Amino acid sequence: MEILSILIPVSLFLGGIGLVAFFWAMKTRQFDDPEGDANRILTRDWDDRPKP
């Protein structure tokens, strides 16, 4: 039972880090890509040669 005094704060700390990272990603618009892969697969344009 003594190990719980270590594991509970560690798990709360790691969960907090994950939550902060998620909110940072949302704030910096990491998930906003309206012209991304979802729309790209519907076009007939093939990108065989990447743009320089």
PDB file of N, H, CA, C and O in Angstrom:
ATOM      1  N   MET A   1       0.808  -1.201   0.000  1.00  0.00           N
ATOM      2  CA  MET A   1       0.000   0.000   0.000  1.00  0.00           C
ATOM      3  C   MET A   1       0.851   1.265   0.000  1.00  0.00           C
ATOM      4  O   MET A   1       0.389   2.330  -0.410  1.00  0.00           O
ATOM      5  N   GLU A   2       2.071   1.148   0.452  1.00  0.00           N
ATOM      6  H   GLU A   2       2.446   0.283   0.785  1.00  0.00           H
ATOM      7  CA  GLU A   2       2.928   2.334   0.477  1.00  0.00           C
ATOM      8  C   GLU A   2       3.317   2.782  -0.934  1.00  0.00           C
ATOM      9  O   GLU A   2       3.607   3.955  -1.164  1.00  0.00           O
ATOM     10  N   ILE A   3       3.318   1.844  -1.864  1.00  0.00           N
ATOM     11  H   ILE A   3       3.082   0.890  -1.677  1.00  0.00           H
ATOM     12  CA  ILE A   3       3.681   2.192  -3.235  1.00  0.00           C
ATOM     13  C   ILE A   3       2.640   3.106  -3.868  1.00  0.00           C
ATOM     14  O   ILE A   3       2.951   3.855  -4.795  1.00  0.00           O
ATOM     15  N   LEU A   4       1.408   3.048  -3.373  1.00  0.00           N
ATOM     16  H   LEU A   4       1.155   2.439  -2.621  1.00  0.00           H
ATOM     17  CA  LEU A   4       0.369   3.925  -3.897  1.00  0.00           C
ATOM     18  C   LEU A   4       0.666   5.389  -3.618  1.00  0.00           C
ATOM     19  O   LEU A   4       0.236   6.263  -4.371  1.00  0.00           O
ATOM     20  N   SER A   5       1.388   5.661  -2.555  1.00  0.00           N
ATOM     21  H   SER A   5       1.736   4.951  -1.944  1.00  0.00           H
ATOM     22  CA  SER A   5       1.752   7.052  -2.251  1.00  0.00           C
ATOM     23  C   SER A   5       2.742   7.592  -3.270  1.00  0.00           C
ATOM     24  O   SER A   5       2.920   8.806  -3.372  1.00  0.00           O
ATOM     25  N   ILE A   6       3.383   6.721  -4.018  1.00  0.00           N
ATOM     26  H   ILE A   6       3.239   5.735  -3.936  1.00  0.00           H
ATOM     27  CA  ILE A   6       4.297   7.140  -5.083  1.00  0.00           C
ATOM     28  C   ILE A   6       3.587   7.085  -6.437  1.00  0.00           C
ATOM     29  O   ILE A   6       3.706   8.009  -7.242  1.00  0.00           O
ATOM     30  N   LEU A   7       2.852   6.005  -6.683  1.00  0.00           N
ATOM     31  H   LEU A   7       2.755   5.255  -6.029  1.00  0.00           H
ATOM     32  CA  LEU A   7       2.243   5.806  -7.998  1.00  0.00           C
ATOM     33  C   LEU A   7       1.125   6.801  -8.303  1.00  0.00           C
ATOM     34  O   LEU A   7       0.997   7.244  -9.444  1.00  0.00           O
ATOM     35  N   ILE A   8       0.326   7.155  -7.320  1.00  0.00           N
ATOM     36  H   ILE A   8       0.430   6.795  -6.393  1.00  0.00           H
ATOM     37  CA  ILE A   8      -0.778   8.097  -7.579  1.00  0.00           C
ATOM     38  C   ILE A   8      -0.257   9.472  -7.974  1.00  0.00           C
ATOM     39  O   ILE A   8      -0.724  10.006  -8.980  1.00  0.00           O
ATOM     40  N   PRO A   9       0.684  10.084  -7.246  1.00  0.00           N
ATOM     41  CA  PRO A   9       1.199  11.388  -7.707  1.00  0.00           C
ATOM     42  C   PRO A   9       1.926  11.309  -9.055  1.00  0.00           C
ATOM     43  O   PRO A   9       1.820  12.226  -9.869  1.00  0.00           O
ATOM     44  N   VAL A  10       2.654  10.228  -9.289  1.00  0.00           N
ATOM     45  H   VAL A  10       2.739   9.483  -8.628  1.00  0.00           H
ATOM     46  CA  VAL A  10       3.354  10.088 -10.566  1.00  0.00           C
ATOM     47  C   VAL A  10       2.350   9.996 -11.710  1.00  0.00           C
ATOM     48  O   VAL A  10       2.536  10.628 -12.750  1.00  0.00           O
ATOM     49  N   SER A  11       1.289   9.213 -11.525  1.00  0.00           N
ATOM     50  H   SER A  11       1.138   8.700 -10.680  1.00  0.00           H
ATOM     51  CA  SER A  11       0.293   9.081 -12.590  1.00  0.00           C
ATOM     52  C   SER A  11      -0.454  10.391 -12.803  1.00  0.00           C
ATOM     53  O   SER A  11      -0.766  10.732 -13.944  1.00  0.00           O
ATOM     54  N   LEU A  12      -0.749  11.131 -11.747  1.00  0.00           N
ATOM     55  H   LEU A  12      -0.496  10.854 -10.820  1.00  0.00           H
ATOM     56  CA  LEU A  12      -1.388  12.436 -11.909  1.00  0.00           C
ATOM     57  C   LEU A  12      -0.470  13.425 -12.617  1.00  0.00           C
ATOM     58  O   LEU A  12      -0.927  14.225 -13.433  1.00  0.00           O
ATOM     59  N   PHE A  13       0.810  13.372 -12.309  1.00  0.00           N
ATOM     60  H   PHE A  13       1.182  12.722 -11.646  1.00  0.00           H
ATOM     61  CA  PHE A  13       1.780  14.250 -12.970  1.00  0.00           C
ATOM     62  C   PHE A  13       1.877  13.928 -14.466  1.00  0.00           C
ATOM     63  O   PHE A  13       1.859  14.836 -15.298  1.00  0.00           O
ATOM     64  N   LEU A  14       1.978  12.654 -14.804  1.00  0.00           N
ATOM     65  H   LEU A  14       1.993  11.916 -14.128  1.00  0.00           H
ATOM     66  CA  LEU A  14       2.071  12.269 -16.213  1.00  0.00           C
ATOM     67  C   LEU A  14       0.778  12.576 -16.965  1.00  0.00           C
ATOM     68  O   LEU A  14       0.814  12.978 -18.128  1.00  0.00           O
ATOM     69  N   GLY A  15      -0.349  12.388 -16.311  1.00  0.00           N
ATOM     70  H   GLY A  15      -0.378  12.061 -15.366  1.00  0.00           H
ATOM     71  CA  GLY A  15      -1.621  12.757 -16.929  1.00  0.00           C
ATOM     72  C   GLY A  15      -1.713  14.249 -17.161  1.00  0.00           C
ATOM     73  O   GLY A  15      -2.234  14.690 -18.185  1.00  0.00           O
ATOM     74  N   GLY A  16      -1.209  15.034 -16.215  1.00  0.00           N
ATOM     75  H   GLY A  16      -0.786  14.676 -15.383  1.00  0.00           H
ATOM     76  CA  GLY A  16      -1.195  16.489 -16.379  1.00  0.00           C
ATOM     77  C   GLY A  16      -0.306  16.917 -17.529  1.00  0.00           C
ATOM     78  O   GLY A  16      -0.650  17.837 -18.271  1.00  0.00           O
ATOM     79  N   ILE A  17       0.832  16.260 -17.685  1.00  0.00           N
ATOM     80  H   ILE A  17       1.112  15.513 -17.082  1.00  0.00           H
ATOM     81  CA  ILE A  17       1.717  16.569 -18.815  1.00  0.00           C
ATOM     82  C   ILE A  17       1.011  16.264 -20.132  1.00  0.00           C
ATOM     83  O   ILE A  17       1.100  17.039 -21.084  1.00  0.00           O
ATOM     84  N   GLY A  18       0.314  15.138 -20.182  1.00  0.00           N
ATOM     85  H   GLY A  18       0.243  14.509 -19.408  1.00  0.00           H
ATOM     86  CA  GLY A  18      -0.433  14.792 -21.394  1.00  0.00           C
ATOM     87  C   GLY A  18      -1.539  15.788 -21.686  1.00  0.00           C
ATOM     88  O   GLY A  18      -1.769  16.133 -22.845  1.00  0.00           O
ATOM     89  N   LEU A  19      -2.219  16.249 -20.669  1.00  0.00           N
ATOM     90  H   LEU A  19      -2.032  15.968 -19.727  1.00  0.00           H
ATOM     91  CA  LEU A  19      -3.287  17.230 -20.852  1.00  0.00           C
ATOM     92  C   LEU A  19      -2.738  18.565 -21.326  1.00  0.00           C
ATOM     93  O   LEU A  19      -3.322  19.206 -22.199  1.00  0.00           O
ATOM     94  N   VAL A  20      -1.612  18.987 -20.750  1.00  0.00           N
ATOM     95  H   VAL A  20      -1.137  18.466 -20.041  1.00  0.00           H
ATOM     96  CA  VAL A  20      -0.976  20.234 -21.190  1.00  0.00           C
ATOM     97  C   VAL A  20      -0.516  20.111 -22.639  1.00  0.00           C
ATOM     98  O   VAL A  20      -0.671  21.051 -23.419  1.00  0.00           O
ATOM     99  N   ALA A  21       0.044  18.971 -23.004  1.00  0.00           N
ATOM    100  H   ALA A  21       0.170  18.208 -22.371  1.00  0.00           H
ATOM    101  CA  ALA A  21       0.485  18.773 -24.392  1.00  0.00           C
ATOM    102  C   ALA A  21      -0.702  18.794 -25.352  1.00  0.00           C
ATOM    103  O   ALA A  21      -0.596  19.325 -26.457  1.00  0.00           O
ATOM    104  N   PHE A  22      -1.823  18.223 -24.940  1.00  0.00           N
ATOM    105  H   PHE A  22      -1.909  17.791 -24.042  1.00  0.00           H
ATOM    106  CA  PHE A  22      -3.017  18.237 -25.789  1.00  0.00           C
ATOM    107  C   PHE A  22      -3.528  19.658 -25.986  1.00  0.00           C
ATOM    108  O   PHE A  22      -3.833  20.053 -27.111  1.00  0.00           O
ATOM    109  N   PHE A  23      -3.625  20.431 -24.906  1.00  0.00           N
ATOM    110  H   PHE A  23      -3.378  20.110 -23.992  1.00  0.00           H
ATOM    111  CA  PHE A  23      -4.108  21.804 -25.038  1.00  0.00           C
ATOM    112  C   PHE A  23      -3.128  22.669 -25.826  1.00  0.00           C
ATOM    113  O   PHE A  23      -3.547  23.575 -26.545  1.00  0.00           O
ATOM    114  N   TRP A  24      -1.831  22.400 -25.701  1.00  0.00           N
ATOM    115  H   TRP A  24      -1.490  21.663 -25.116  1.00  0.00           H
ATOM    116  CA  TRP A  24      -0.843  23.134 -26.506  1.00  0.00           C
ATOM    117  C   TRP A  24      -1.044  22.831 -27.990  1.00  0.00           C
ATOM    118  O   TRP A  24      -0.985  23.731 -28.828  1.00  0.00           O
ATOM    119  N   ALA A  25      -1.282  21.559 -28.306  1.00  0.00           N
ATOM    120  H   ALA A  25      -1.330  20.828 -27.626  1.00  0.00           H
ATOM    121  CA  ALA A  25      -1.484  21.188 -29.703  1.00  0.00           C
ATOM    122  C   ALA A  25      -2.759  21.820 -30.260  1.00  0.00           C
ATOM    123  O   ALA A  25      -2.797  22.224 -31.422  1.00  0.00           O
ATOM    124  N   MET A  26      -3.790  21.904 -29.442  1.00  0.00           N
ATOM    125  H   MET A  26      -3.759  21.575 -28.498  1.00  0.00           H
ATOM    126  CA  MET A  26      -5.025  22.541 -29.898  1.00  0.00           C
ATOM    127  C   MET A  26      -4.826  24.051 -30.074  1.00  0.00           C
ATOM    128  O   MET A  26      -5.358  24.643 -31.012  1.00  0.00           O
ATOM    129  N   LYS A  27      -4.069  24.662 -29.182  1.00  0.00           N
ATOM    130  H   LYS A  27      -3.637  24.181 -28.419  1.00  0.00           H
ATOM    131  CA  LYS A  27      -3.854  26.106 -29.248  1.00  0.00           C
ATOM    132  C   LYS A  27      -3.018  26.495 -30.458  1.00  0.00           C
ATOM    133  O   LYS A  27      -3.267  27.528 -31.079  1.00  0.00           O
ATOM    134  N   THR A  28      -2.031  25.677 -30.795  1.00  0.00           N
ATOM    135  H   THR A  28      -1.829  24.837 -30.291  1.00  0.00           H
ATOM    136  CA  THR A  28      -1.168  25.986 -31.936  1.00  0.00           C
ATOM    137  C   THR A  28      -1.719  25.431 -33.234  1.00  0.00           C
ATOM    138  O   THR A  28      -1.025  25.413 -34.250  1.00  0.00           O
ATOM    139  N   ARG A  29      -2.969  24.975 -33.206  1.00  0.00           N
ATOM    140  H   ARG A  29      -3.533  24.989 -32.380  1.00  0.00           H
ATOM    141  CA  ARG A  29      -3.711  24.515 -34.389  1.00  0.00           C
ATOM    142  C   ARG A  29      -2.997  23.383 -35.108  1.00  0.00           C
ATOM    143  O   ARG A  29      -2.910  23.385 -36.336  1.00  0.00           O
ATOM    144  N   GLN A  30      -2.489  22.420 -34.357  1.00  0.00           N
ATOM    145  H   GLN A  30      -2.560  22.419 -33.360  1.00  0.00           H
ATOM    146  CA  GLN A  30      -1.798  21.281 -34.936  1.00  0.00           C
ATOM    147  C   GLN A  30      -2.743  20.356 -35.688  1.00  0.00           C
ATOM    148  O   GLN A  30      -2.310  19.606 -36.563  1.00  0.00           O
ATOM    149  N   PHE A  31      -4.031  20.402 -35.354  1.00  0.00           N
ATOM    150  H   PHE A  31      -4.382  21.011 -34.643  1.00  0.00           H
ATOM    151  CA  PHE A  31      -4.983  19.470 -35.940  1.00  0.00           C
ATOM    152  C   PHE A  31      -5.818  20.090 -37.047  1.00  0.00           C
ATOM    153  O   PHE A  31      -6.677  19.413 -37.610  1.00  0.00           O
ATOM    154  N   ASP A  32      -5.596  21.346 -37.375  1.00  0.00           N
ATOM    155  H   ASP A  32      -4.897  21.896 -36.918  1.00  0.00           H
ATOM    156  CA  ASP A  32      -6.359  22.009 -38.422  1.00  0.00           C
ATOM    157  C   ASP A  32      -5.635  21.874 -39.750  1.00  0.00           C
ATOM    158  O   ASP A  32      -4.577  22.469 -39.955  1.00  0.00           O
ATOM    159  N   ASP A  33      -6.203  21.099 -40.639  1.00  0.00           N
ATOM    160  H   ASP A  33      -7.062  20.615 -40.473  1.00  0.00           H
ATOM    161  CA  ASP A  33      -5.617  20.908 -41.968  1.00  0.00           C
ATOM    162  C   ASP A  33      -6.748  20.710 -42.972  1.00  0.00           C
ATOM    163  O   ASP A  33      -6.957  19.596 -43.453  1.00  0.00           O
ATOM    164  N   PRO A  34      -7.483  21.780 -43.296  1.00  0.00           N
ATOM    165  CA  PRO A  34      -8.635  21.617 -44.181  1.00  0.00           C
ATOM    166  C   PRO A  34      -8.255  21.204 -45.599  1.00  0.00           C
ATOM    167  O   PRO A  34      -9.076  20.610 -46.297  1.00  0.00           O
ATOM    168  N   GLU A  35      -7.048  21.498 -46.038  1.00  0.00           N
ATOM    169  H   GLU A  35      -6.381  21.980 -45.471  1.00  0.00           H
ATOM    170  CA  GLU A  35      -6.616  21.123 -47.381  1.00  0.00           C
ATOM    171  C   GLU A  35      -5.673  19.934 -47.341  1.00  0.00           C
ATOM    172  O   GLU A  35      -4.834  19.777 -48.229  1.00  0.00           O
ATOM    173  N   GLY A  36      -5.796  19.120 -46.350  1.00  0.00           N
ATOM    174  H   GLY A  36      -6.477  19.248 -45.629  1.00  0.00           H
ATOM    175  CA  GLY A  36      -4.863  18.025 -46.147  1.00  0.00           C
ATOM    176  C   GLY A  36      -5.248  16.745 -46.845  1.00  0.00           C
ATOM    177  O   GLY A  36      -5.874  16.770 -47.904  1.00  0.00           O
ATOM    178  N   ASP A  37      -4.878  15.627 -46.256  1.00  0.00           N
ATOM    179  H   ASP A  37      -4.369  15.607 -45.395  1.00  0.00           H
ATOM    180  CA  ASP A  37      -5.065  14.326 -46.875  1.00  0.00           C
ATOM    181  C   ASP A  37      -6.524  13.987 -47.117  1.00  0.00           C
ATOM    182  O   ASP A  37      -6.830  13.281 -48.077  1.00  0.00           O
ATOM    183  N   ALA A  38      -7.420  14.458 -46.292  1.00  0.00           N
ATOM    184  H   ALA A  38      -7.171  15.032 -45.512  1.00  0.00           H
ATOM    185  CA  ALA A  38      -8.836  14.127 -46.456  1.00  0.00           C
ATOM    186  C   ALA A  38      -9.365  14.640 -47.797  1.00  0.00           C
ATOM    187  O   ALA A  38     -10.147  13.951 -48.452  1.00  0.00           O
ATOM    188  N   ASN A  39      -8.955  15.824 -48.207  1.00  0.00           N
ATOM    189  H   ASN A  39      -8.320  16.384 -47.675  1.00  0.00           H
ATOM    190  CA  ASN A  39      -9.399  16.358 -49.487  1.00  0.00           C
ATOM    191  C   ASN A  39      -8.476  15.944 -50.627  1.00  0.00           C
ATOM    192  O   ASN A  39      -8.905  15.876 -51.779  1.00  0.00           O
ATOM    193  N   ARG A  40      -7.235  15.670 -50.322  1.00  0.00           N
ATOM    194  H   ARG A  40      -6.886  15.725 -49.386  1.00  0.00           H
ATOM    195  CA  ARG A  40      -6.248  15.368 -51.349  1.00  0.00           C
ATOM    196  C   ARG A  40      -6.543  14.052 -52.058  1.00  0.00           C
ATOM    197  O   ARG A  40      -6.246  13.920 -53.246  1.00  0.00           O
ATOM    198  N   ILE A  41      -7.117  13.080 -51.366  1.00  0.00           N
ATOM    199  H   ILE A  41      -7.359  13.187 -50.402  1.00  0.00           H
ATOM    200  CA  ILE A  41      -7.353  11.798 -52.014  1.00  0.00           C
ATOM    201  C   ILE A  41      -8.540  11.855 -52.967  1.00  0.00           C
ATOM    202  O   ILE A  41      -8.728  10.941 -53.770  1.00  0.00           O
ATOM    203  N   LEU A  42      -9.343  12.912 -52.891  1.00  0.00           N
ATOM    204  H   LEU A  42      -9.190  13.654 -52.239  1.00  0.00           H
ATOM    205  CA  LEU A  42     -10.507  13.018 -53.764  1.00  0.00           C
ATOM    206  C   LEU A  42     -10.184  13.704 -55.085  1.00  0.00           C
ATOM    207  O   LEU A  42     -11.013  13.686 -55.996  1.00  0.00           O
ATOM    208  N   THR A  43      -9.019  14.300 -55.216  1.00  0.00           N
ATOM    209  H   THR A  43      -8.346  14.314 -54.476  1.00  0.00           H
ATOM    210  CA  THR A  43      -8.676  15.001 -56.453  1.00  0.00           C
ATOM    211  C   THR A  43      -8.035  14.033 -57.440  1.00  0.00           C
ATOM    212  O   THR A  43      -7.544  12.967 -57.068  1.00  0.00           O
ATOM    213  N   ARG A  44      -8.052  14.432 -58.697  1.00  0.00           N
ATOM    214  H   ARG A  44      -8.450  15.298 -59.000  1.00  0.00           H
ATOM    215  CA  ARG A  44      -7.427  13.615 -59.737  1.00  0.00           C
ATOM    216  C   ARG A  44      -5.981  14.040 -60.010  1.00  0.00           C
ATOM    217  O   ARG A  44      -5.306  13.444 -60.849  1.00  0.00           O
ATOM    218  N   ASP A  45      -5.518  15.045 -59.317  1.00  0.00           N
ATOM    219  H   ASP A  45      -6.067  15.530 -58.635  1.00  0.00           H
ATOM    220  CA  ASP A  45      -4.137  15.503 -59.489  1.00  0.00           C
ATOM    221  C   ASP A  45      -3.201  14.535 -58.789  1.00  0.00           C
ATOM    222  O   ASP A  45      -3.365  14.251 -57.603  1.00  0.00           O
ATOM    223  N   TRP A  46      -2.230  14.033 -59.517  1.00  0.00           N
ATOM    224  H   TRP A  46      -2.096  14.264 -60.481  1.00  0.00           H
ATOM    225  CA  TRP A  46      -1.246  13.118 -58.963  1.00  0.00           C
ATOM    226  C   TRP A  46       0.012  13.902 -58.667  1.00  0.00           C
ATOM    227  O   TRP A  46       0.462  14.695 -59.493  1.00  0.00           O
ATOM    228  N   ASP A  47       0.575  13.690 -57.514  1.00  0.00           N
ATOM    229  H   ASP A  47       0.209  13.045 -56.843  1.00  0.00           H
ATOM    230  CA  ASP A  47       1.780  14.393 -57.104  1.00  0.00           C
ATOM    231  C   ASP A  47       2.982  13.448 -57.234  1.00  0.00           C
ATOM    232  O   ASP A  47       3.620  13.077 -56.249  1.00  0.00           O
ATOM    233  N   ASP A  48       3.264  13.075 -58.495  1.00  0.00           N
ATOM    234  H   ASP A  48       2.745  13.377 -59.295  1.00  0.00           H
ATOM    235  CA  ASP A  48       4.389  12.159 -58.725  1.00  0.00           C
ATOM    236  C   ASP A  48       5.726  12.849 -58.500  1.00  0.00           C
ATOM    237  O   ASP A  48       6.683  12.237 -58.024  1.00  0.00           O
ATOM    238  N   ARG A  49       5.778  14.117 -58.843  1.00  0.00           N
ATOM    239  H   ARG A  49       5.001  14.614 -59.229  1.00  0.00           H
ATOM    240  CA  ARG A  49       7.008  14.867 -58.658  1.00  0.00           C
ATOM    241  C   ARG A  49       6.756  15.969 -57.640  1.00  0.00           C
ATOM    242  O   ARG A  49       6.006  16.903 -57.921  1.00  0.00           O
ATOM    243  N   PRO A  50       7.367  15.878 -56.466  1.00  0.00           N
ATOM    244  CA  PRO A  50       7.163  16.922 -55.444  1.00  0.00           C
ATOM    245  C   PRO A  50       7.656  18.269 -55.933  1.00  0.00           C
ATOM    246  O   PRO A  50       8.579  18.359 -56.743  1.00  0.00           O
ATOM    247  N   LYS A  51       7.028  19.303 -55.429  1.00  0.00           N
ATOM    248  H   LYS A  51       6.279  19.229 -54.771  1.00  0.00           H
ATOM    249  CA  LYS A  51       7.433  20.662 -55.799  1.00  0.00           C
ATOM    250  C   LYS A  51       8.773  20.991 -55.166  1.00  0.00           C
ATOM    251  O   LYS A  51       9.022  20.613 -54.021  1.00  0.00           O
ATOM    252  N   PRO A  52       9.653  21.701 -55.901  1.00  0.00           N
ATOM    253  CA  PRO A  52      10.979  22.017 -55.345  1.00  0.00           C
ATOM    254  C   PRO A  52      10.919  23.040 -54.251  1.00  0.00           C
ATOM    255  O   PRO A  52      11.953  23.404 -53.690  1.00  0.00           O
TER     256      PRO A  52
END
